[in-house]
Amino acid sequence: MYHVAPEEVLVGTCGFSARGGRKKYFEVFPVVEVQDTFYRIVRESTLRRWREEAPSNFEYTLKAFQGITHPASSPTWRRSNLEIRGEARKNYGFFRPTREVLESWRYTLKAAKLLRADFIVIQTPPSFKPTQENVENMKRFFSTIDRGGVTIGWEPRGEWNSNQQLLRKILEELDLVHIVDPLKRREVVDTGTRYYRLHGLGPREVNYRYKYTDSDLARLAEYISSVSATKVYVMFNNVYMFEDALRFKKIAEEVGLPLKQPS
């Protein structure tokens, strides 16, 4: 049974957003979500350096490589450093039962180990719909992979959010954290770890140019105060992410949320 309030709240951004780079970021936030691992294959030496540069109790989370979730036709692949040709293009994304998808997971897990990350974000595009084939592929994937003791969260987009019964069933069956923006929708399962990604408000799934108001951030703090969890991640992912995350930290401190502080 979890406490009726979070035990620890970690505030950060999706990517090193501070002017002044990683060193400045480490002074302000205790956690970062690495985005590079989604777009491309990052060298092991780079990941080791990032870990070594960070304070010992600084936390990394990371976004899983897009080879798991996004077909090679996705615009996001334009930033990839992989050259995929011919029939192999059909083997990426949508948790397909292919060698390429499993290799994408092995890379993701290795990156997590090098960063000593305890949480991996898996985000699916709106084109990944709640079809029987996609559900079966997800079940096969998560029953096959080595999770390496890492907590995995899933941020579904598109039609999944209109089918909460199926969504809840999959999250529970596959032991996944439901990643949401709680200012737009609430998680459908209760888990010891909560993970929130804030992409801006508006009618669309993301609105990166949105700047959160103090009222927005106060509502967010109020909701988190009511969450029963061991750990809550609050990760901003908008143009104003650094400033918004700093303002949220101040509001969260004022209402007494148990914030993890940077070293």
C-alpha positions as CSV (number, residue, x, y, z in Angstrom):
1,M,0.0,0.0,0.0
2,Y,1.3,3.4,-1.0
3,H,1.2,6.6,1.1
4,V,-1.6,9.0,0.5
5,A,0.8,11.5,-1.1
6,P,4.0,11.1,-3.2
7,E,7.1,10.2,-1.2
8,E,9.4,11.9,-3.7
9,V,8.8,14.3,-6.7
10,L,11.5,14.8,-9.4
11,V,11.1,17.8,-11.7
12,G,13.1,18.1,-14.9
13,T,12.9,18.5,-18.7
14,C,13.0,16.4,-21.7
15,G,16.6,17.1,-22.8
16,F,19.3,19.3,-21.3
17,S,17.4,22.6,-21.7
18,A,19.6,25.0,-19.6
19,R,21.6,27.8,-21.2
20,G,25.1,26.8,-20.2
21,G,24.7,23.1,-21.0
22,R,24.8,20.1,-18.8
23,K,26.9,21.6,-16.1
24,K,24.3,24.4,-15.5
25,Y,21.4,21.9,-15.7
26,F,22.9,19.7,-13.0
27,E,22.9,22.7,-10.7
28,V,19.2,23.2,-11.1
29,F,17.4,19.9,-11.7
30,P,17.9,16.4,-10.3
31,V,16.7,14.5,-13.4
32,V,16.7,14.7,-17.2
33,E,14.9,12.6,-19.8
34,V,17.4,11.8,-22.6
35,Q,15.9,12.3,-26.0
36,D,18.9,11.5,-28.2
37,T,18.4,7.7,-27.6
38,F,15.0,8.0,-29.3
39,Y,16.3,9.6,-32.5
40,R,19.6,7.9,-33.0
41,I,22.2,5.4,-31.8
42,V,24.3,7.2,-29.3
43,R,27.9,6.1,-28.8
44,E,28.6,4.2,-25.6
45,S,31.5,6.5,-24.9
46,T,29.1,9.5,-25.0
47,L,26.6,7.8,-22.7
48,R,29.4,7.0,-20.2
49,R,30.6,10.6,-20.3
50,W,27.2,11.9,-19.6
51,R,27.0,9.6,-16.6
52,E,30.4,10.6,-15.3
53,E,29.8,14.3,-15.7
54,A,26.6,14.1,-13.6
55,P,26.4,14.2,-9.8
56,S,26.3,10.7,-8.3
57,N,22.7,11.0,-7.3
58,F,21.5,12.7,-10.5
59,E,18.9,10.6,-12.3
60,Y,18.6,9.9,-16.0
61,T,15.6,8.6,-17.7
62,L,15.5,8.0,-21.4
63,K,13.2,7.6,-24.3
64,A,13.4,4.2,-26.1
65,F,14.8,4.1,-29.6
66,Q,12.2,4.7,-32.3
67,G,13.0,1.5,-34.0
68,I,10.7,-0.2,-31.5
69,T,7.7,2.0,-32.0
70,H,8.0,4.1,-35.2
71,P,8.0,2.7,-38.8
72,A,10.9,3.8,-40.9
73,S,8.5,6.0,-42.9
74,S,8.0,8.2,-39.8
75,P,9.4,11.8,-40.2
76,T,11.3,11.2,-36.9
77,W,13.7,8.9,-38.7
78,R,15.1,11.9,-40.6
79,R,17.3,12.5,-37.5
80,S,18.5,8.9,-37.3
81,N,22.1,7.9,-38.0
82,L,21.0,4.5,-39.4
83,E,20.9,3.8,-43.1
84,I,18.0,1.5,-43.7
85,R,17.5,0.1,-47.1
86,G,15.0,-2.1,-49.0
87,E,12.9,-4.7,-47.3
88,A,14.5,-3.9,-43.9
89,R,12.4,-0.7,-43.7
90,K,9.3,-2.8,-43.1
91,N,10.8,-4.4,-40.0
92,Y,10.9,-1.4,-37.7
93,G,8.3,0.0,-35.5
94,F,4.9,-1.0,-34.0
95,F,6.6,-3.7,-31.7
96,R,6.8,-6.0,-34.8
97,P,8.2,-9.5,-34.0
98,T,11.4,-8.8,-35.9
99,R,15.1,-8.9,-35.2
100,E,15.4,-5.2,-35.9
101,V,12.8,-4.3,-33.2
102,L,14.5,-6.6,-30.6
103,E,17.9,-5.1,-31.5
104,S,16.4,-1.6,-31.0
105,W,15.3,-2.7,-27.5
106,R,18.7,-4.2,-26.7
107,Y,20.3,-0.9,-27.6
108,T,17.8,1.0,-25.5
109,L,18.4,-1.2,-22.4
110,K,22.2,-1.0,-22.8
111,A,21.9,2.8,-22.9
112,A,19.8,2.7,-19.8
113,K,22.5,0.6,-18.0
114,L,25.3,3.0,-19.1
115,L,23.3,6.0,-17.8
116,R,22.2,4.0,-14.7
117,A,18.6,4.9,-15.6
118,D,15.8,3.3,-13.7
119,F,13.0,4.4,-16.1
120,I,12.5,4.0,-19.8
121,V,9.8,6.0,-21.8
122,I,8.1,4.2,-24.7
123,Q,6.0,6.6,-26.7
124,T,3.9,5.4,-29.6
125,P,2.7,7.6,-32.5
126,P,-1.0,8.2,-33.3
127,S,-0.6,5.8,-36.3
128,F,-0.1,3.0,-33.9
129,K,-3.8,2.2,-33.4
130,P,-5.5,-0.2,-31.0
131,T,-5.9,-3.0,-33.5
132,Q,-5.7,-6.7,-32.7
133,E,-2.4,-7.1,-34.5
134,N,-0.8,-4.2,-32.6
135,V,-2.1,-5.5,-29.3
136,E,-0.7,-9.0,-30.0
137,N,2.6,-7.5,-31.1
138,M,2.8,-5.5,-27.8
139,K,2.1,-8.6,-25.8
140,R,4.7,-10.7,-27.6
141,F,7.3,-7.9,-27.3
142,F,6.9,-7.3,-23.6
143,S,6.8,-11.1,-22.9
144,T,10.0,-11.6,-24.9
145,I,12.4,-8.8,-23.8
146,D,14.7,-8.7,-20.9
147,R,13.6,-5.6,-18.9
148,G,16.8,-5.6,-16.9
149,G,15.1,-4.4,-13.7
150,V,14.1,-1.1,-15.3
151,T,10.6,0.4,-15.0
152,I,9.0,1.0,-18.3
153,G,6.3,3.6,-19.0
154,W,4.1,3.8,-22.1
155,E,2.8,7.1,-23.5
156,P,0.1,6.1,-26.0
157,R,-1.2,8.7,-28.5
158,G,-4.3,8.8,-30.7
159,E,-7.2,6.4,-30.5
160,W,-5.9,4.5,-27.4
161,N,-7.0,7.4,-25.2
162,S,-10.6,6.8,-26.3
163,N,-10.5,3.2,-25.4
164,Q,-9.7,3.2,-21.7
165,Q,-10.9,-0.2,-20.9
166,L,-8.5,-1.8,-23.4
167,L,-5.8,0.6,-22.3
168,R,-6.1,-0.3,-18.7
169,K,-6.1,-4.0,-19.5
170,I,-2.8,-3.8,-21.5
171,L,-1.1,-1.6,-18.9
172,E,-2.0,-3.9,-16.1
173,E,-1.2,-7.1,-18.0
174,L,2.2,-5.8,-19.3
175,D,3.1,-4.1,-16.0
176,L,3.6,-0.6,-17.6
177,V,3.4,2.8,-16.1
178,H,0.8,5.0,-17.9
179,I,2.5,8.2,-18.9
180,V,0.2,11.1,-19.2
181,D,0.0,14.9,-18.9
182,P,-2.3,15.1,-15.9
183,L,-3.5,18.5,-17.0
184,K,-5.1,16.8,-20.1
185,R,-5.9,13.3,-18.9
186,R,-5.4,11.1,-15.9
187,E,-3.6,7.8,-15.7
188,V,-5.9,4.8,-15.8
189,V,-3.8,2.5,-13.5
190,D,-2.3,3.2,-10.1
191,T,1.4,2.4,-9.9
192,G,4.1,3.1,-7.4
193,T,5.9,5.2,-9.9
194,R,4.1,8.0,-11.8
195,Y,5.6,9.7,-14.9
196,Y,4.2,12.9,-16.3
197,R,5.3,14.5,-19.6
198,L,4.0,18.0,-20.3
199,H,3.9,18.9,-24.0
200,G,1.7,22.1,-23.7
201,L,-2.0,22.5,-23.6
202,G,-4.5,22.9,-26.4
203,P,-6.8,20.7,-28.6
204,R,-3.9,18.8,-30.1
205,E,-1.8,16.1,-28.5
206,V,1.2,18.4,-28.3
207,N,1.5,22.2,-28.3
208,Y,5.2,22.8,-27.8
209,R,4.9,26.6,-28.1
210,Y,2.5,26.7,-25.1
211,K,3.8,28.5,-22.0
212,Y,2.2,27.2,-18.8
213,T,0.5,29.7,-16.6
214,D,0.9,29.9,-12.9
215,S,-2.7,28.7,-12.6
216,D,-1.8,25.7,-14.7
217,L,1.2,24.9,-12.6
218,A,-0.8,25.3,-9.4
219,R,-3.4,22.8,-10.6
220,L,-0.6,20.4,-11.5
221,A,0.9,20.7,-8.0
222,E,-2.5,20.3,-6.4
223,Y,-3.1,17.1,-8.4
224,I,0.3,15.6,-7.6
225,S,-0.3,16.3,-3.9
226,S,-3.2,13.8,-4.1
227,V,-1.3,11.1,-5.8
228,S,-0.3,7.9,-3.9
229,A,3.1,7.0,-5.2
230,T,6.6,6.2,-4.2
231,K,8.1,8.4,-6.9
232,V,6.6,11.0,-9.3
233,Y,8.5,12.4,-12.3
234,V,7.4,15.7,-13.7
235,M,9.1,16.3,-17.1
236,F,8.4,19.4,-19.2
237,N,8.7,19.1,-23.0
238,N,7.8,22.5,-24.5
239,V,9.6,25.5,-25.9
240,Y,9.6,27.1,-22.4
241,M,10.4,23.9,-20.6
242,F,13.4,25.2,-18.5
243,E,11.5,28.3,-17.3
244,D,8.3,26.4,-16.8
245,A,10.0,23.7,-14.8
246,L,11.7,26.2,-12.6
247,R,8.4,28.0,-11.9
248,F,6.8,24.7,-11.1
249,K,9.5,23.8,-8.6
250,K,8.9,27.0,-6.8
251,I,5.1,26.4,-6.7
252,A,5.6,22.8,-5.6
253,E,7.9,23.9,-2.8
254,E,5.3,26.4,-1.6
255,V,2.6,23.7,-1.3
256,G,5.0,21.3,0.4
257,L,5.6,18.7,-2.2
258,P,8.7,16.5,-1.3
259,L,11.0,17.6,-4.1
260,K,14.3,15.9,-4.8
261,Q,16.9,18.6,-4.9
262,P,19.9,18.8,-7.2
263,S,23.3,18.1,-5.6
